[in-house]
Amino acid sequence: MSTPMDNAQALTKTENHSYLSMLGKTASEVADFGEGLYHGAIESPINGAVQLSNHVIGTKLPELHLVDEERLSHSGGGILGNIAGTALDVYALTAATAGVGGALGGSALLSSALRLGAVGAAYTAALQPTDAKSEHFIQDRLTNGAIALGTFATMGGAGALLDSTGLVAVSAARSLSSNLAYGAITGAAGGIAHAESSAILKDGQILPS
C-alpha cells in the first residue's frame, strides 16, 4: 500500500519528467529555428543562384543541402526561422536600394511600391530555388518573380499609404504594438495580392480557390 510520501515522490518524478520534456522540446524548436534561419537567409538563395547559373550559363555547381528541408517544414521553429531568414535578405536588399525610390520619381506611394516590388521580384526570380529539372524552368522563375512583384509592391504601397495617413507613427517612433499593427496591415495586403496573383498566373482563374 502506497504512503503519502510515495505518492509525493511519484508526483515529483512526473513533474520533473514533464519539465525536462518541455525543456527538450523547446531546445529542439530553438535549434530548428537556427537551422531554418540559416536555410532561409543563406542556403536557399545560394541554391537559387546555383540553379540559375547551371541552367543559363551551363555551369555544374553543386547545391547546398546542409539542413533537412523536409524535417524543418514540419517544425514550427524551422518554419519561423526560414521565414525570418528570407525576410532578413529582403530587408537587406530593400535597405541597400533605399536611394532608388527617389530616383524613380512620382509619389512616395508609387516609388515605395515600385522599389519594394522590384526587390521582391528580383530576389524571388534569381535567388529562390525552383524545380531544377523542370522543362519550364525560366517560365517558372518569371512567374514566381511576377507574383513577388505584385506581392511586395502591394506591401510597399500599403506601407507608404499608412505613413501618409499618420495612423501609425513613423518608423523611428513606433512602439511594439504599432510595429505589430503596421506589419499586420501590410502583411495582410501582401497576402491578398499574393493569393490573387498566384491564382491568375498559376491557375488561370480570377479568384483563388
C-alpha positions as CSV (number, residue, x, y, z in Angstrom):
1,M,0.0,0.0,0.0
2,S,1.5,3.4,-1.0
3,T,2.1,6.0,1.6
4,P,1.6,9.8,1.2
5,M,5.4,10.0,0.9
6,D,5.4,7.5,-2.0
7,N,2.6,9.5,-3.7
8,A,4.5,12.8,-3.3
9,Q,7.7,11.2,-4.7
10,A,5.8,9.8,-7.7
11,L,4.2,13.2,-8.4
12,T,7.6,14.9,-8.1
13,K,9.1,12.5,-10.7
14,T,6.2,13.1,-13.0
15,E,6.6,16.8,-12.7
16,N,10.3,16.6,-13.3
17,H,9.8,14.4,-16.4
18,S,7.2,16.8,-17.8
19,Y,9.6,19.8,-17.1
20,L,12.5,18.0,-18.8
21,S,10.4,17.0,-21.7
22,M,9.2,20.6,-22.2
23,L,12.8,21.9,-22.0
24,G,13.9,19.3,-24.5
25,K,11.1,20.3,-26.9
26,T,11.9,24.0,-26.5
27,A,15.6,23.3,-27.2
28,S,14.7,21.3,-30.3
29,E,12.5,24.1,-31.6
30,V,15.2,26.7,-30.9
31,A,17.7,24.5,-32.8
32,D,15.3,24.2,-35.7
33,F,14.8,27.9,-35.8
34,G,18.5,28.4,-36.1
35,E,18.7,25.9,-39.0
36,G,15.7,27.4,-40.6
37,L,17.2,30.9,-40.3
38,Y,20.4,29.6,-42.0
39,H,18.4,27.9,-44.7
40,G,16.2,30.9,-45.5
41,A,19.0,33.5,-45.3
42,I,21.9,31.7,-46.8
43,E,21.4,28.2,-48.2
44,S,18.2,28.8,-50.2
45,P,19.4,31.9,-52.0
46,I,22.7,30.3,-52.8
47,N,20.8,27.3,-54.3
48,G,18.6,29.5,-56.3
49,A,21.6,31.3,-57.8
50,V,23.3,28.0,-58.4
51,Q,20.3,26.6,-60.3
52,L,20.1,29.7,-62.4
53,S,23.8,29.7,-63.2
54,N,23.7,26.0,-64.1
55,H,20.7,26.5,-66.4
56,V,21.6,29.7,-68.1
57,I,25.4,29.6,-68.2
58,G,25.8,25.8,-68.2
59,T,27.9,25.5,-65.1
60,K,27.7,22.4,-63.0
61,L,27.9,23.8,-59.5
62,P,26.5,21.7,-56.6
63,E,23.7,22.9,-54.5
64,L,24.0,23.1,-50.7
65,H,21.9,20.7,-48.6
66,L,23.3,21.0,-45.1
67,V,19.9,21.0,-43.5
68,D,16.9,18.6,-43.8
69,E,14.3,20.8,-45.5
70,E,11.6,18.2,-45.2
71,R,12.1,17.9,-41.4
72,L,12.2,21.7,-41.0
73,S,8.9,22.0,-42.9
74,H,7.2,20.1,-40.1
75,S,8.8,22.1,-37.3
76,G,7.3,25.3,-36.0
77,G,10.7,26.6,-35.2
78,G,12.1,25.6,-38.6
79,I,9.2,27.3,-40.5
80,L,9.6,30.6,-38.5
81,G,13.4,30.5,-38.9
82,N,13.0,30.1,-42.7
83,I,10.6,33.0,-42.9
84,A,12.8,35.1,-40.8
85,G,15.9,34.3,-42.9
86,T,14.1,35.2,-46.1
87,A,12.7,38.4,-44.5
88,L,16.3,39.4,-43.5
89,D,17.5,39.0,-47.0
90,V,14.6,41.1,-48.5
91,Y,15.1,43.7,-45.8
92,A,18.8,44.0,-46.5
93,L,18.2,44.4,-50.3
94,T,15.4,46.9,-49.6
95,A,17.8,48.9,-47.3
96,A,20.5,48.7,-49.9
97,T,18.3,50.2,-52.5
98,A,16.9,53.0,-50.3
99,G,18.1,55.7,-52.6
100,V,16.4,54.2,-55.7
101,G,13.0,55.3,-54.5
102,G,13.7,58.9,-55.0
103,A,15.3,58.3,-58.4
104,L,12.1,56.7,-59.6
105,G,10.2,59.9,-59.1
106,G,6.4,60.1,-58.6
107,S,4.6,60.0,-55.3
108,A,6.0,58.3,-52.2
109,L,3.4,55.6,-52.5
110,L,4.4,54.8,-56.1
111,S,8.1,54.9,-55.6
112,S,7.8,52.7,-52.5
113,A,5.6,50.2,-54.3
114,L,8.0,50.1,-57.3
115,R,11.1,49.8,-55.2
116,L,9.9,47.0,-53.0
117,G,8.2,45.3,-55.9
118,A,11.4,45.3,-57.9
119,V,13.4,44.0,-54.9
120,G,10.9,41.2,-54.3
121,A,10.7,40.2,-58.0
122,A,14.5,40.2,-58.5
123,Y,15.1,38.3,-55.3
124,T,12.5,35.6,-56.0
125,A,13.3,35.2,-59.7
126,A,17.1,35.0,-59.2
127,L,17.6,33.6,-55.7
128,Q,14.7,31.4,-54.8
129,P,15.0,27.7,-55.9
130,T,12.5,26.0,-58.2
131,D,12.5,22.6,-59.8
132,A,15.9,22.5,-61.5
133,K,14.7,19.7,-63.8
134,S,11.5,21.5,-64.9
135,E,11.0,21.8,-68.7
136,H,9.7,25.3,-67.9
137,F,12.5,26.4,-65.6
138,I,12.7,30.0,-66.9
139,Q,8.9,30.4,-67.1
140,D,8.6,29.1,-63.5
141,R,11.2,31.7,-62.4
142,L,9.5,34.5,-64.3
143,T,6.1,33.5,-62.9
144,N,7.3,33.5,-59.4
145,G,9.0,36.8,-59.9
146,A,5.8,38.3,-61.3
147,I,3.9,37.1,-58.2
148,A,6.5,38.5,-55.9
149,L,6.3,41.8,-57.8
150,G,2.6,42.1,-57.1
151,T,3.0,40.9,-53.5
152,F,5.8,43.2,-52.5
153,A,4.6,46.2,-54.5
154,T,1.3,45.9,-52.6
155,M,3.1,45.7,-49.3
156,G,5.3,48.8,-50.2
157,G,2.2,50.8,-51.3
158,A,0.3,49.8,-48.2
159,G,3.2,50.9,-46.0
160,A,3.5,54.2,-47.8
161,L,-0.2,54.8,-47.5
162,L,-0.1,54.1,-43.8
163,D,2.7,56.5,-43.4
164,S,0.9,59.2,-45.3
165,T,-2.3,58.9,-43.2
166,G,-0.4,59.3,-39.9
167,L,-2.5,56.5,-38.3
168,V,0.8,54.7,-37.5
169,A,3.8,56.5,-36.2
170,V,6.9,56.9,-38.4
171,S,9.4,54.0,-38.2
172,A,11.8,55.5,-35.6
173,A,8.9,56.4,-33.2
174,R,6.8,53.3,-33.4
175,S,6.1,51.2,-30.3
176,L,6.0,47.5,-30.4
177,S,2.2,47.5,-30.8
178,S,2.4,50.0,-33.6
179,N,5.0,47.9,-35.4
180,L,2.8,44.8,-35.0
181,A,-0.2,46.7,-36.4
182,Y,1.9,48.1,-39.3
183,G,3.2,44.6,-40.1
184,A,-0.2,43.0,-39.8
185,I,-1.8,45.5,-42.2
186,T,1.0,45.5,-44.8
187,G,1.3,41.7,-44.5
188,A,-2.4,41.2,-45.0
189,A,-2.4,43.4,-48.1
190,G,0.6,41.5,-49.4
191,G,-1.0,38.1,-48.7
192,I,-4.2,39.1,-50.6
193,A,-2.1,40.2,-53.6
194,H,0.0,37.0,-53.4
195,A,-3.1,34.8,-53.4
196,E,-4.7,36.8,-56.2
197,S,-1.7,36.9,-58.5
198,S,-0.9,33.2,-57.9
199,A,-4.5,32.4,-58.9
200,I,-4.2,34.4,-62.1
201,L,-0.7,33.5,-63.2
202,K,-0.5,29.8,-62.0
203,D,-4.1,28.6,-62.0
204,G,-5.6,30.8,-64.8
205,Q,-8.5,31.9,-62.6
206,I,-9.7,35.2,-61.4
207,L,-10.2,34.3,-57.7
208,P,-8.1,32.0,-55.6
209,S,-9.6,28.6,-55.0
